Amino acid sequence: MERFTNTSCGPCLPAGIMMEGLTHDYGPETAVLQVHVNWPSPFDPFYLYCTADNQSRWDHYGVTGVPTLCVDGKKLPSWSSTGFEVASRLGATAPLTIDTTLRERAVTARSVGDS
């Protein structure tokens, strides 16, 4: 799942709480990538920390407002449909496996082959 958000976005809080609930309910079957945008506030510290990567992700999906949520590469029409979308994708076979390593403040991810 990808969550497009901003620290100054009021509606982003309930969307984030809902996504945390899904990750709690489904455990390691889910993962959330949070992408911070520069609106409504250009001073979001998470956006400022990694502007190029954040911009690249929202350009990829054509995000024009927050909160915006994507599941398996599909931009959802409404964040309220996320639970249904996640549940419907849980049985799908992933096209590859991703191995991640966390060191200090950086995450390294690499494809380790077909699932």
BELMO-V949343 format. One record per backbone hydrogen bond with DSSP energy under -0.5 kcal/mol. NH is the residue of the N-H (numbers start at 1). CO is the residue of the C=O. Records with the same first field share a line. If there is no record, write none. Layout:
NH: CO, CO
This chain:
2: 70
3: 33
4: 2, 68
5: 3, 35
9: 6
10: 8
13: 9, 10
14: 10
15: 11
16: 12
17: 13
18: 14
19: 15
20: 16
21: 17
22: 18
23: 19
24: 20
25: 21
26: 22
27: 23
29: 26
30: 27
33: 1
34: 32
35: 3, 33
36: 34
37: 5
44: 41
48: 44
49: 45
50: 46, 47
51: 48
54: 50
55: 51
56: 52
57: 53
58: 54
59: 55
60: 56
61: 57
62: 58
63: 58
67: 4
68: 4
70: 2
71: 74
74: 71
75: 73
76: 69
81: 78
82: 79
85: 81
86: 82
87: 83
88: 84
89: 85, 86
90: 86
92: 89
97: 113
99: 110
100: 98
101: 108
103: 101, 106
106: 103
108: 101
110: 99
112: 97
